Amino acid sequence: MIHKNLTTGIFILTIFLLSCSVEKKTETLGESVPAQPNIIFILADDLGYGDLGVFFQNQREKDNNPSQPWHKTPNLDKMASEGVYMTQHYCSAPVCAPSRASLLSGLHQGHANVRDNQFDKAIADNYTVGNVLQKAGYETVAVGKWGLQGDTVQINKGADWVAHPLKRGFDDYFGYMRHRDGHEHYPKEGIYRDAKEVYKNHEDISADLDKCYTMDLWTAYAKKWIVDHSQSKSEKPFFMYLAFDTPHAVIELPTQAYPEAKGLNGGLQWTGEKGHMINTASGEPDSWTHPDYVNAVYDHDNDPKTEEIPWPDTYKRYATSVRRIDDAVGDINQLLIDLGVDSNTLVVFTSDNGPSRESYLPEGYVENTPEFFDSFGPFDGIKRDVWEGGIRVPTIAKWPVKFTNHKEVTTPGMFSDWMATFCDAAGFAAPAKSDGVSLLPAMSGTGNQKESTVYVEYFVNSKTPAYEDFDESHRGRTRKQMQMVYMNNLLGVRYDVQSTNDDFEIYDVVKDPKEINNLAAGPDMENLQAEMKQRVLQLRRPNESAPRPYDGELIPSVVKENTVAGVEWKSFQDESPWIPQVDNLYPSSVGMAEQLSASLLGKDDNLLYCQTFIKIPEDGEYTFSLTAEGTALMRIHDAMVIDADYGYEADSERRGTILLKEGLHPIKVYYKKGNANDPHFNLKWSGPSFDIVPLSSKDFYR
């Protein structure tokens, strides 16, 4: 028998709690503050955790050791003092393309379609931060480096790409489309003078960009766009993805000092004049060094008796490049103040991965190595490592109307959480397709912070550099297949993974940030080791373009006692333009049932969420088939098996194949009703010893 509704008392209590929640939100925001903030996400390229003053460089200055030079980021330090700075935030991959793909898609690297070193691969045509915020009522713009565009198709005006930003949720785009173009910071006069193309939507305007240093160019355009939006009297909030291409690759210098003052009437400005597009497009390209570093010296041999020598020019360049980013962030924050929109604008600053030793500099310059400033901070590892130095990134967030406690946030989180965070800020539940959780509770200091899924997988055929600052156990370490997972406040990491049976090294990275004391052999670690090996199979899906040695492993079942047949379900009235995460939604009704069915929906409800355990009769490969009148999703454990939400055509079949061990496996099914008068969805499966049949009541346990 199906029990469809809660008791009347529980139902009334639910409605009462919901109404209290709505009243509290309105009261908190106040009538004068819009419910939806503007959002600006600023992403640096290859900037290390240790490159920011508040995270590391200020301590070097305080220590005042002449053999350990330092550089400064005063504007970012100020932003941190006015907002929050996140000291255990992770990028999703230790190199730019997969890291940015996870950021934009809200998927960790066990689900994202761009993995490993797949530069210029098209990001999947699915939910992105851009199109989700568009649907939430935002105007959206992407500025700077993209690198996720896919194959080129020539059209009449310039070039179009299958995953152009305009096709992935952005109303406007200005920047470098291709990954390799981002290695050069002067489109016309740079060291590498082969064609570099800067696109305004579909038009290549690089011919007009004389003497335009891209750091300045992206910032000037971003400011212009924000001003235009403000003057347009648009009632819509805006989302800006501002992706710098520095200090990555060619460490080129600006043409001149950062323009005086900042904000609306100062700092960088867009002129729009061909050949002089921005107000720093004059002077000599690659010529200006910040005065703090022109005459900088250091104790190169750690011997106070010998004379200190000048910094190598490479590091004067690097420090100047980082300082330019710092000035740009200060410029944008001042603009928001000048326009009177700073109080309800959420600004986030971070980097796409750890620091790099790549320089791409002309002959005669010393290689840029992160050792000089210890750009990796108090950690070991650099770009392309899953040691902390390769994936822990400096992250600062400012939202004056919400973040009033100005604090360090130590809660672990990662790039795949930003979609859920921005949805939360905009007043929506994130798509159930996404892997992240909102970080607002940790940043605002209010509410309960859900645990983030902190997970990385990555392959590169190289080794960790043998820097003296690194522990001997990490120097020259073969990378190849790598994996990192965070569980029970401990971090597991594997290098050169050969099989699913390889042990994780286990570290308490709060007490042991350099990951020296491997706890794996210690007492009470045997169970955690087994849980980590199971967890990394249960949260991901294989991708043929990025094969892993554990792709063919059967996903472990779980042990549950005292189970009975049936399904737990919740029914909602939901206005989201996608299938939403339901953790923070209030159900209209809940109950237990024998079977999955659209008939469980309440009369006025349109969203059904079912969770239960599916009993797998024997080890092997199982294929699930789903059709729905509306849209639907299915996860087993946390692995996405069927996605029939974004772009789904009603009543078409979607399939997913997964390897499962005998026993019980948690399953989640979401169904959202379409416009039809006949709501329905059908779920079938086949296994090693049976052809495709409908799932029945005997298959589910709770």
C-alpha angles and dihedrals in degrees: 000000000000116000103206108180141037119240115282091251095056091046092053090048090052092052090047092052091047092052091048090052093052092047091049093051092051091047092049096049096044126212095276096056119075114236092232120058127212109252128211119182112192117193125190121201119239094343110155128228087241095053096080122082098225092049100044121324095074089059090052089052090048091050088052094201106166090211092058109060121199139198132204141242105182097164094050090046088053091049090052091050090052096044135010132299119209114216099182102045120132135203113225096241134012094243131058110251100052091037092055092043090056091047093052097040099041089232128123119228093270089068109021116104094221110071141155111001098337098143116181092013113144113259108234120274094245138092115333131175085254101054093038091056090043088058088047089059103267132137106227136203135176119204128184131003118019111163096167099090105112126209121358121243116187117228133170097278111047115295136322127203133204090239100033110158089249087062093048102055108289124121092200136021134190123170151053110333098189126064096228092053088064090067088074124063099194111057092200112019103031132125091262101051100180111118116302114185126210114191131207096199100305099344123095105222098169092115088069096050103092113169093354112154103207094225087060094038096055092045094049092049092046091053091047091051093050092048092048090050091050093049093047089070087226113172090209121098116231137231119205125190104196109186115184122201095212147131082017124109117334104042095212126171128234123254094246146343119309106271115264122267119005142236130039099355101021143042120040116358135188112232099175091214115140109246091015102049096154133028094253094053092110137077123041121329115235093014115105124088121188109257092233088068105032094093099022116144135184142188098262096183098036090241116125090199093066124072117264115245132214120270111262109261090246091067094043084057093047094049090047091051092051091046089053090057088049092052091048093054090049089049093053094045090051090049090056089052092048091051092047094238102103097098093064099034119102109212120188125186126189144129131256095233143332126306122290134220091211114115110165085200125155121264113288099041120107116243115269105246123178088226094082095069095014086242089180088066120210091342140084121241137050137212110331092028126104089207109111094266091062099047109021104094132191107251129184128177130188127188108150097195091054110022103061100144097070099210149144112268112211098175110119115246139150146206095276088064096066096079090056090043094053092045089053091050089050092050100254136110110245121249112279085230090071123088099212139093129216114268093198096101091057093043097044095038091231131107130010118306112222117220113264122227100241105189135146133181122176143155131209129152099231142082138256107260116258096238116168089230090063124084113259091244090064101041114108091357113170108244111188108126109017134176137183131186132173118217136158092358090302130103125226120201133180128189126195091009111202100175144352088265093066110116122243120235104232124212140177094221093186093062095025108035093167091057095233103134105068106202095188095102094045129103119291093012098107093081094046090050090055092045092052092051090050095043096055090054094046099052103047144059126216119251118204092216091059108036119196130196090239097051092102096050123116113246110244120245125228131244114239125170129205096021122165131195117274150063132270113220143180129197125206144185101227133176098187114127088228139036101284135212104259104203094103098032122103113233122225089214140355135193152136125274140177095231145017110263140152086229087078089075115108117244095263098027127105104181126069125187121188127184127181142119124277117214112227109204098204142357114279151076118322127191121202123199124198134185125176139179088220125016132302146180134198130196128182109203098331095316116114106234102166127020111187098155118083111054093355117157112219116260094004117132123254120187136194130185123205137172112235137180120228113274139048123338125182112243130190123195124187123191126181119192119236126207097283124114089227107063111194146144129185127205122193135170145190130203144185093288105026138054123234114304135157117273110251139195092269090065097060131075133175 
